[in-house]
Amino acid sequence: MNPPSVSATAAILTGVSGPGSRWNHNIHYHPLILAAVPAGCESALDVGCGEGILARELRQSVPHVTAIDLDEPSLSLGREQDPDGAIDFLAGDFLTHPFTGSFDFIASVAAIHHMDMRRALERMRDLLRPGGTLVVIGLARAKYPADLPVEAAGAVLHRLHKARRGYWEHSAPILWPPPETFASARRLAAEVLPGMRYRRHLLWRYSIVWSKPRPDSAQCLPPRLGVLGQVPDHLNDLAAGVAVAAGDLEQRSCLRQYGAALGRACNGDAPAAAEFQEALVPENVQRSQHGVLVDLQHGGEVAGQR
């Protein structure tokens, strides 16, 4: 998945998602979601859509948008703002609703803490098509004193934005406190969505971004490596560079995933490191079939070609 564009990043930092638009902590991160929509996306699902602000934004670039929520008053407001019926608003429980198909893109903003998080992530994962993208903006409980610096910075940022733009109060039901802490939400997401990207944000939110692997991309990896997923961008880029150096462009995506798994291992994930070594190399340094050496003891550096 490509990183957010410069314009999207600027929108996230400034809290601007459109001229004359409403602003609150949830809307602030809509640009992050919109920047993650995959190219050629034909269908999107908004989980916990509320009044449908995000669904309407998605509909500007996605032909088929479905939005589901349990709160009928919010859905009624959403339908009123969609007079042409461009969005398929559904009243129901996301965990049990009988969807008729899968989706290229699934997003959820400030809704997953209203559900069992594990079940919700598993359902999103299962409804997502291979190659599709999932983005969750969630709320979690802070733990003190560890989270105090981030909380203090968030309070300052909130005051700045509120003074400049005001604060829109949504109509959807509020649940507080959230059942998960930021740390437990991250651990749980990593279990359900291997390779997901987690970020802690200043305005009391976190984001989870995950792309569902395609069957063909997993086939080029050893079976145990397929579950490790994608991690730090710089190591993905390193792996792509290794593929070029090896002179085999057809193996670029395969080596990219090798580098991603290695990056996870070198990021202090002990189980992943052990799994990587078991799946790939019996020793600390091993030549790949393309003659590229990877040194596990030195942060995944490419040791060279021989």
MARZAMI-935511 format. One record per residue (C-alpha): residue number from 1; x, y, z; chain. Coordinates in nm, 4 decimals, padded with zeros to 6 digits, m for minus. Example, Ala and Ser with C-alpha at 12.3 -4.5 7.8 and 13.67 -1.06 7.14 Angstrom:
2
+------+----------+----------+----------+--------+
! kenu !        u !        v !        w ! kolkol !
+------+----------+----------+----------+--------+
!    1 !  01.2300 ! m00.4500 !  00.7800 !      A !
!    2 !  01.3670 ! m00.1060 !  00.7140 !      A !
+------+----------+----------+----------+--------+
// end
This chain:
306
+------+----------+----------+----------+--------+
! kenu !        u !        v !        w ! kolkol !
+------+----------+----------+----------+--------+
!    1 !  00.0000 !  00.0000 !  00.0000 !      A !
!    2 !  00.1311 !  00.3426 ! m00.0911 !      A !
!    3 !  00.1865 !  00.5961 !  00.1899 !      A !
!    4 ! m00.0517 !  00.8938 !  00.2120 !      A !
!    5 !  00.0133 !  01.1648 ! m00.0447 !      A !
!    6 !  00.1598 !  01.4990 !  00.0549 !      A !
!    7 ! m00.1852 !  01.6588 !  00.0294 !      A !
!    8 ! m00.3417 !  01.3859 !  00.2433 !      A !
!    9 ! m00.0692 !  01.4177 !  00.5046 !      A !
!   10 ! m00.1173 !  01.7943 !  00.5136 !      A !
!   11 ! m00.4915 !  01.7451 !  00.5581 !      A !
!   12 ! m00.4329 !  01.5121 !  00.8532 !      A !
!   13 ! m00.1963 !  01.7580 !  01.0198 !      A !
!   14 ! m00.4198 !  02.0578 !  00.9675 !      A !
!   15 ! m00.7492 !  01.8820 !  01.0272 !      A !
!   16 ! m00.8906 !  02.0035 !  00.6966 !      A !
!   17 ! m01.0916 !  01.7461 !  00.5004 !      A !
!   18 ! m01.2773 !  01.9860 !  00.2774 !      A !
!   19 ! m01.3847 !  02.3483 !  00.2454 !      A !
!   20 ! m01.6419 !  02.4477 !  00.5037 !      A !
!   21 ! m01.6417 !  02.0976 !  00.6497 !      A !
!   22 ! m01.7278 !  01.9949 !  01.0033 !      A !
!   23 ! m01.4481 !  01.9040 !  01.2389 !      A !
!   24 ! m01.4057 !  01.6712 !  01.5321 !      A !
!   25 ! m01.1528 !  01.4107 !  01.6424 !      A !
!   26 ! m01.2978 !  01.1448 !  01.4126 !      A !
!   27 ! m01.3325 !  01.3592 !  01.1004 !      A !
!   28 ! m00.9765 !  01.4788 !  01.1558 !      A !
!   29 ! m00.8495 !  01.1387 !  01.0424 !      A !
!   30 ! m01.0749 !  01.0934 !  00.7392 !      A !
!   31 ! m00.7913 !  01.1997 !  00.5026 !      A !
!   32 ! m00.5829 !  00.9092 !  00.6329 !      A !
!   33 ! m00.8654 !  00.6711 !  00.5427 !      A !
!   34 ! m00.9330 !  00.8204 !  00.2004 !      A !
!   35 ! m00.5628 !  00.8070 !  00.1132 !      A !
!   36 ! m00.5654 !  00.4302 !  00.1771 !      A !
!   37 ! m00.8399 !  00.3469 ! m00.0759 !      A !
!   38 ! m00.6735 !  00.1063 ! m00.3227 !      A !
!   39 ! m00.6526 !  00.1874 ! m00.6925 !      A !
!   40 ! m00.9438 !  00.0465 ! m00.8877 !      A !
!   41 ! m01.1609 !  00.0092 ! m00.5765 !      A !
!   42 ! m01.5158 ! m00.0842 ! m00.6778 !      A !
!   43 ! m01.6814 ! m00.1434 ! m00.3415 !      A !
!   44 ! m01.6376 ! m00.0061 !  00.0104 !      A !
!   45 ! m01.7943 ! m00.0743 !  00.3484 !      A !
!   46 ! m01.8219 !  00.1833 !  00.6278 !      A !
!   47 ! m01.8677 !  00.0023 !  00.9614 !      A !
!   48 ! m02.0439 !  00.2118 !  01.2240 !      A !
!   49 ! m02.1215 !  00.4831 !  00.9705 !      A !
!   50 ! m02.3277 !  00.7143 !  01.1923 !      A !
!   51 ! m02.4664 !  00.9953 !  00.9757 !      A !
!   52 ! m02.2599 !  00.8791 !  00.6791 !      A !
!   53 ! m02.0005 !  01.1573 !  00.6506 !      A !
!   54 ! m01.7215 !  00.9157 !  00.5629 !      A !
!   55 ! m01.9503 !  00.7114 !  00.3388 !      A !
!   56 ! m02.0331 !  01.0205 !  00.1344 !      A !
!   57 ! m01.6638 !  01.1050 !  00.1041 !      A !
!   58 ! m01.5895 !  00.7508 ! m00.0108 !      A !
!   59 ! m01.8708 !  00.7655 ! m00.2654 !      A !
!   60 ! m01.6872 !  01.0442 ! m00.4490 !      A !
!   61 ! m01.4297 !  00.7904 ! m00.5696 !      A !
!   62 ! m01.5840 !  00.4462 ! m00.5093 !      A !
!   63 ! m01.8793 !  00.3337 ! m00.7255 !      A !
!   64 ! m02.0502 !  00.1158 ! m00.4628 !      A !
!   65 ! m02.0530 !  00.2166 ! m00.0949 !      A !
!   66 ! m02.2335 !  00.0289 !  00.1811 !      A !
!   67 ! m02.2727 !  00.1818 !  00.5268 !      A !
!   68 ! m02.3967 ! m00.0069 !  00.8328 !      A !
!   69 ! m02.4930 !  00.1087 !  01.1817 !      A !
!   70 ! m02.7185 !  00.0022 !  01.4673 !      A !
!   71 ! m02.8397 !  00.3547 !  01.5452 !      A !
!   72 ! m03.1556 !  00.4293 !  01.3457 !      A !
!   73 ! m03.1664 !  00.8061 !  01.4200 !      A !
!   74 ! m02.8141 !  00.8454 !  01.2798 !      A !
!   75 ! m02.9019 !  00.6382 !  00.9732 !      A !
!   76 ! m03.2096 !  00.8530 !  00.9115 !      A !
!   77 ! m02.9908 !  01.1648 !  00.9110 !      A !
!   78 ! m02.7542 !  00.9912 !  00.6725 !      A !
!   79 ! m03.0314 !  00.8995 !  00.4286 !      A !
!   80 ! m03.1626 !  01.2563 !  00.4383 !      A !
!   81 ! m02.8213 !  01.3777 !  00.3232 !      A !
!   82 ! m02.8136 !  01.1188 !  00.0447 !      A !
!   83 ! m03.1334 !  01.2035 ! m00.1485 !      A !
!   84 ! m03.0201 !  01.0183 ! m00.4613 !      A !
!   85 ! m02.9690 !  00.6929 ! m00.2714 !      A !
!   86 ! m02.6084 !  00.6661 ! m00.3860 !      A !
!   87 ! m02.5136 !  00.4897 ! m00.0617 !      A !
!   88 ! m02.6621 !  00.1615 !  00.0603 !      A !
!   89 ! m02.7438 !  00.2379 !  00.4254 !      A !
!   90 ! m02.8055 ! m00.0742 !  00.6350 !      A !
!   91 ! m02.9559 ! m00.0925 !  00.9828 !      A !
!   92 ! m02.8105 ! m00.3866 !  01.1691 !      A !
!   93 ! m02.5371 ! m00.5503 !  01.3719 !      A !
!   94 ! m02.2148 ! m00.5649 !  01.1728 !      A !
!   95 ! m02.1075 ! m00.8847 !  01.3493 !      A !
!   96 ! m02.4117 ! m01.0812 !  01.2346 !      A !
!   97 ! m02.5494 ! m00.9017 !  00.9273 !      A !
!   98 ! m02.5716 ! m01.1349 !  00.6227 !      A !
!   99 ! m02.3701 ! m00.9385 !  00.3669 !      A !
!  100 ! m02.4150 ! m01.0703 !  00.0138 !      A !
!  101 ! m02.0552 ! m01.0206 ! m00.0988 !      A !
!  102 ! m01.7078 ! m00.9000 ! m00.0095 !      A !
!  103 ! m01.5466 ! m00.5561 ! m00.0362 !      A !
!  104 ! m01.2342 ! m00.3968 ! m00.1827 !      A !
!  105 ! m01.2125 ! m00.1487 !  00.1052 !      A !
!  106 ! m01.3438 ! m00.1524 !  00.4614 !      A !
!  107 ! m01.3230 !  00.1387 !  00.7034 !      A !
!  108 ! m01.4434 !  00.1958 !  01.0570 !      A !
!  109 ! m01.4158 !  00.5148 !  01.2622 !      A !
!  110 ! m01.4691 !  00.5233 !  01.6384 !      A !
!  111 ! m01.6969 !  00.2209 !  01.6260 !      A !
!  112 ! m01.4908 ! m00.0879 !  01.7014 !      A !
!  113 ! m01.4873 ! m00.0190 !  02.0762 !      A !
!  114 ! m01.8666 ! m00.0627 !  02.0685 !      A !
!  115 ! m01.8110 ! m00.4257 !  01.9622 !      A !
!  116 ! m01.5991 ! m00.7186 !  02.0648 !      A !
!  117 ! m01.2776 ! m00.6034 !  01.8981 !      A !
!  118 ! m01.1461 ! m00.9477 !  01.8083 !      A !
!  119 ! m01.4746 ! m01.0588 !  01.6497 !      A !
!  120 ! m01.5074 ! m00.7284 !  01.4645 !      A !
!  121 ! m01.1563 ! m00.7462 !  01.3185 !      A !
!  122 ! m01.2068 ! m01.1088 !  01.2197 !      A !
!  123 ! m01.5324 ! m01.0207 !  01.0432 !      A !
!  124 ! m01.3688 ! m00.7288 !  00.8616 !      A !
!  125 ! m01.0787 ! m00.9519 !  00.7606 !      A !
!  126 ! m01.3146 ! m01.2179 !  00.6253 !      A !
!  127 ! m01.5289 ! m00.9683 !  00.4319 !      A !
!  128 ! m01.2268 ! m00.8077 !  00.2654 !      A !
!  129 ! m01.1270 ! m00.9273 ! m00.0797 !      A !
!  130 ! m00.7657 ! m01.0383 ! m00.1408 !      A !
!  131 ! m00.5662 ! m00.7281 ! m00.2291 !      A !
!  132 ! m00.8168 ! m00.5062 ! m00.0482 !      A !
!  133 ! m00.7417 ! m00.2649 !  00.2355 !      A !
!  134 ! m00.8839 ! m00.2296 !  00.5862 !      A !
!  135 ! m00.8522 !  00.0915 !  00.7903 !      A !
!  136 ! m00.9694 !  00.1277 !  01.1487 !      A !
!  137 ! m00.9622 !  00.4502 !  01.3475 !      A !
!  138 ! m01.0222 !  00.3509 !  01.7068 !      A !
!  139 ! m01.0475 !  00.4821 !  02.0606 !      A !
!  140 ! m00.8670 !  00.3271 !  02.3559 !      A !
!  141 ! m00.7962 !  00.3920 !  02.7218 !      A !
!  142 ! m00.4778 !  00.5656 !  02.8208 !      A !
!  143 ! m00.2552 !  00.4217 !  03.0905 !      A !
!  144 ! m00.0813 !  00.6638 !  03.3242 !      A !
!  145 !  00.1859 !  00.7781 !  03.3629 !      A !
!  146 !  00.3143 !  00.6167 !  03.0418 !      A !
!  147 !  00.0599 !  00.7869 !  02.8124 !      A !
!  148 !  00.0701 !  01.1269 !  02.9816 !      A !
!  149 !  00.3028 !  01.3005 !  02.7284 !      A !
!  150 !  00.0846 !  01.1974 !  02.4335 !      A !
!  151 ! m00.2327 !  01.2937 !  02.6196 !      A !
!  152 ! m00.0909 !  01.6380 !  02.7020 !      A !
!  153 !  00.0137 !  01.6981 !  02.3411 !      A !
!  154 ! m00.3330 !  01.5921 !  02.2266 !      A !
!  155 ! m00.4974 !  01.8419 !  02.4600 !      A !
!  156 ! m00.2912 !  02.1245 !  02.3108 !      A !
!  157 ! m00.3690 !  02.0181 !  01.9533 !      A !
!  158 ! m00.7394 !  01.9879 !  02.0355 !      A !
!  159 ! m00.7543 !  02.3425 !  02.1690 !      A !
!  160 ! m00.5781 !  02.4811 !  01.8633 !      A !
!  161 ! m00.8148 !  02.3106 !  01.6190 !      A !
!  162 ! m01.1260 !  02.3875 !  01.8231 !      A !
!  163 ! m01.0369 !  02.7559 !  01.8438 !      A !
!  164 ! m00.9896 !  02.7721 !  01.4674 !      A !
!  165 ! m01.2699 !  02.5470 !  01.3436 !      A !
!  166 ! m01.5121 !  02.4815 !  01.6257 !      A !
!  167 ! m01.6136 !  02.1309 !  01.7299 !      A !
!  168 ! m01.9005 !  01.9331 !  01.5819 !      A !
!  169 ! m02.0797 !  01.6969 !  01.8196 !      A !
!  170 ! m02.2034 !  01.3865 !  01.6390 !      A !
!  171 ! m02.5416 !  01.2316 !  01.7106 !      A !
!  172 ! m02.4251 !  00.8707 !  01.7517 !      A !
!  173 ! m02.4277 !  00.6974 !  02.0924 !      A !
!  174 ! m02.1101 !  00.7322 !  02.3010 !      A !
!  175 ! m01.9396 !  00.4506 !  02.4910 !      A !
!  176 ! m01.6784 !  00.5445 !  02.7499 !      A !
!  177 ! m01.4367 !  00.4228 !  02.8633 !      A !
!  178 ! m01.3304 !  00.1952 !  02.5771 !      A !
!  179 ! m01.2652 ! m00.1642 !  02.6871 !      A !
!  180 ! m00.9144 ! m00.1817 !  02.5326 !      A !
!  181 ! m00.6032 !  00.0148 !  02.6161 !      A !
!  182 ! m00.3831 !  00.1392 !  02.3309 !      A !
!  183 ! m00.1364 ! m00.1405 !  02.4065 !      A !
!  184 ! m00.3956 ! m00.4184 !  02.4201 !      A !
!  185 ! m00.5640 ! m00.2926 !  02.1019 !      A !
!  186 ! m00.2317 ! m00.3084 !  01.9214 !      A !
!  187 ! m00.1574 ! m00.6608 !  02.0442 !      A !
!  188 ! m00.5009 ! m00.7863 !  01.9506 !      A !
!  189 ! m00.4850 ! m00.6330 !  01.6026 !      A !
!  190 ! m00.1438 ! m00.7912 !  01.5429 !      A !
!  191 ! m00.2872 ! m01.1321 !  01.6291 !      A !
!  192 ! m00.5859 ! m01.1035 !  01.3958 !      A !
!  193 ! m00.4186 ! m00.9061 !  01.1154 !      A !
!  194 ! m00.0547 ! m01.0174 !  01.0830 !      A !
!  195 !  00.1545 ! m00.7415 !  00.9312 !      A !
!  196 ! m00.0927 ! m00.4631 !  01.0054 !      A !
!  197 !  00.0392 ! m00.1089 !  01.0508 !      A !
!  198 ! m00.0495 !  00.0507 !  01.3806 !      A !
!  199 ! m00.0100 !  00.4187 !  01.4661 !      A !
!  200 ! m00.0920 !  00.6088 !  01.7841 !      A !
!  201 ! m00.2337 !  00.9522 !  01.7029 !      A !
!  202 ! m00.2421 !  01.2644 !  01.9150 !      A !
!  203 ! m00.6177 !  01.3241 !  01.9218 !      A !
!  204 ! m00.6918 !  01.0182 !  02.1362 !      A !
!  205 ! m00.7093 !  00.7821 !  01.8411 !      A !
!  206 ! m00.5088 !  00.4990 !  01.6906 !      A !
!  207 ! m00.5120 !  00.3683 !  01.3359 !      A !
!  208 ! m00.4813 !  00.0171 !  01.1982 !      A !
!  209 ! m00.4102 ! m00.0272 !  00.8270 !      A !
!  210 ! m00.3959 ! m00.3738 !  00.6750 !      A !
!  211 ! m00.3890 ! m00.5065 !  00.3195 !      A !
!  212 ! m00.5178 ! m00.8586 !  00.2682 !      A !
!  213 ! m00.2562 ! m01.0700 !  00.0901 !      A !
!  214 ! m00.3326 ! m01.2058 ! m00.2530 !      A !
!  215 ! m00.2999 ! m01.5831 ! m00.2889 !      A !
!  216 ! m00.0342 ! m01.5483 ! m00.5592 !      A !
!  217 !  00.1848 ! m01.3222 ! m00.3427 !      A !
!  218 !  00.1806 ! m01.5684 ! m00.0539 !      A !
!  219 !  00.2821 ! m01.8591 ! m00.2731 !      A !
!  220 !  00.6365 ! m01.7326 ! m00.3270 !      A !
!  221 !  00.7068 ! m01.7477 !  00.0478 !      A !
!  222 !  00.7767 ! m02.0506 !  00.2638 !      A !
!  223 !  00.4462 ! m02.1523 !  00.4330 !      A !
!  224 !  00.5484 ! m02.0225 !  00.7755 !      A !
!  225 !  00.6493 ! m01.6866 !  00.6344 !      A !
!  226 !  00.3131 ! m01.6138 !  00.4762 !      A !
!  227 !  00.1649 ! m01.5074 !  00.8108 !      A !
!  228 !  00.4281 ! m01.2465 !  00.8923 !      A !
!  229 !  00.2940 ! m00.9835 !  00.6566 !      A !
!  230 !  00.4344 ! m00.6423 !  00.5743 !      A !
!  231 !  00.6239 ! m00.4208 !  00.8148 !      A !
!  232 !  00.8707 ! m00.1315 !  00.8013 !      A !
!  233 !  00.8735 !  00.0507 !  00.4694 !      A !
!  234 !  01.2501 !  00.0969 !  00.4614 !      A !
!  235 !  01.3032 ! m00.2799 !  00.4799 !      A !
!  236 !  01.0418 ! m00.3415 !  00.2112 !      A !
!  237 !  01.2338 ! m00.0963 ! m00.0063 !      A !
!  238 !  01.5574 ! m00.2723 !  00.0827 !      A !
!  239 !  01.4122 ! m00.6053 ! m00.0274 !      A !
!  240 !  01.3017 ! m00.4569 ! m00.3599 !      A !
!  241 !  01.6525 ! m00.3244 ! m00.4070 !      A !
!  242 !  01.7915 ! m00.6686 ! m00.3344 !      A !
!  243 !  01.5713 ! m00.8114 ! m00.6084 !      A !
!  244 !  01.7133 ! m00.5663 ! m00.8604 !      A !
!  245 !  02.0680 ! m00.6342 ! m00.7458 !      A !
!  246 !  02.0045 ! m01.0044 ! m00.7863 !      A !
!  247 !  01.9055 ! m00.9405 ! m01.1476 !      A !
!  248 !  01.5695 ! m01.1134 ! m01.1194 !      A !
!  249 !  01.2864 ! m00.8617 ! m01.1438 !      A !
!  250 !  01.0216 ! m01.1340 ! m01.1414 !      A !
!  251 !  01.1141 ! m01.2109 ! m00.7820 !      A !
!  252 !  01.0834 ! m00.8491 ! m00.6677 !      A !
!  253 !  00.7553 ! m00.8986 ! m00.4780 !      A !
!  254 !  00.8764 ! m01.2246 ! m00.3285 !      A !
!  255 !  01.1974 ! m01.0698 ! m00.1949 !      A !
!  256 !  01.0009 ! m00.7659 ! m00.0755 !      A !
!  257 !  00.8042 ! m00.9964 !  00.1534 !      A !
!  258 !  01.1215 ! m01.1677 !  00.2700 !      A !
!  259 !  01.2552 ! m00.8249 !  00.3657 !      A !
!  260 !  00.9277 ! m00.7389 !  00.5411 !      A !
!  261 !  00.9422 ! m01.0551 !  00.7498 !      A !
!  262 !  01.3053 ! m00.9841 !  00.8318 !      A !
!  263 !  01.2136 ! m00.6293 !  00.9317 !      A !
!  264 !  00.9575 ! m00.7609 !  01.1762 !      A !
!  265 !  01.2129 ! m01.0011 !  01.3199 !      A !
!  266 !  01.4654 ! m00.7206 !  01.3630 !      A !
!  267 !  01.2078 ! m00.4921 !  01.5251 !      A !
!  268 !  01.2243 ! m00.6866 !  01.8474 !      A !
!  269 !  00.9444 ! m00.9361 !  01.7826 !      A !
!  270 !  01.1057 ! m01.2462 !  01.9346 !      A !
!  271 !  00.8467 ! m01.5018 !  01.8118 !      A !
!  272 !  00.8654 ! m01.3578 !  01.4612 !      A !
!  273 !  01.2434 ! m01.3661 !  01.4707 !      A !
!  274 !  01.2441 ! m01.7291 !  01.5769 !      A !
!  275 !  00.9877 ! m01.8173 !  01.3104 !      A !
!  276 !  01.1861 ! m01.6325 !  01.0451 !      A !
!  277 !  01.5054 ! m01.8168 !  01.1319 !      A !
!  278 !  01.3280 ! m02.1527 !  01.1401 !      A !
!  279 !  01.1550 ! m02.0950 !  00.8080 !      A !
!  280 !  01.4453 ! m01.9464 !  00.6171 !      A !
!  281 !  01.7867 ! m02.0084 !  00.7646 !      A !
!  282 !  01.9432 ! m02.2718 !  00.9889 !      A !
!  283 !  02.2431 ! m02.0442 !  01.0468 !      A !
!  284 !  02.2750 ! m01.6707 !  01.0992 !      A !
!  285 !  02.3757 ! m01.6047 !  00.7398 !      A !
!  286 !  02.2281 ! m01.7862 !  00.4447 !      A !
!  287 !  02.2609 ! m01.7446 !  00.0689 !      A !
!  288 !  01.9271 ! m01.7176 ! m00.1105 !      A !
!  289 !  01.8630 ! m01.8921 ! m00.4411 !      A !
!  290 !  01.9532 ! m01.5631 ! m00.6126 !      A !
!  291 !  02.2936 ! m01.5393 ! m00.4457 !      A !
!  292 !  02.1966 ! m01.2663 ! m00.1971 !      A !
!  293 !  02.3248 ! m01.2942 !  00.1575 !      A !
!  294 !  02.1165 ! m01.1672 !  00.4477 !      A !
!  295 !  02.2735 ! m01.1210 !  00.7893 !      A !
!  296 !  02.0231 ! m01.1660 !  01.0724 !      A !
!  297 !  02.2714 ! m01.0544 !  01.3357 !      A !
!  298 !  02.3221 ! m00.7107 !  01.1824 !      A !
!  299 !  01.9701 ! m00.5748 !  01.1529 !      A !
!  300 !  01.8884 ! m00.7493 !  00.8279 !      A !
!  301 !  02.1648 ! m00.5883 !  00.6252 !      A !
!  302 !  02.2348 ! m00.7270 !  00.2831 !      A !
!  303 !  02.5741 ! m00.8887 !  00.3145 !      A !
!  304 !  02.6357 ! m00.8896 ! m00.0594 !      A !
!  305 !  02.6374 ! m01.1131 ! m00.3638 !      A !
!  306 !  02.8698 ! m01.3999 ! m00.4319 !      A !
+------+----------+----------+----------+--------+
// end
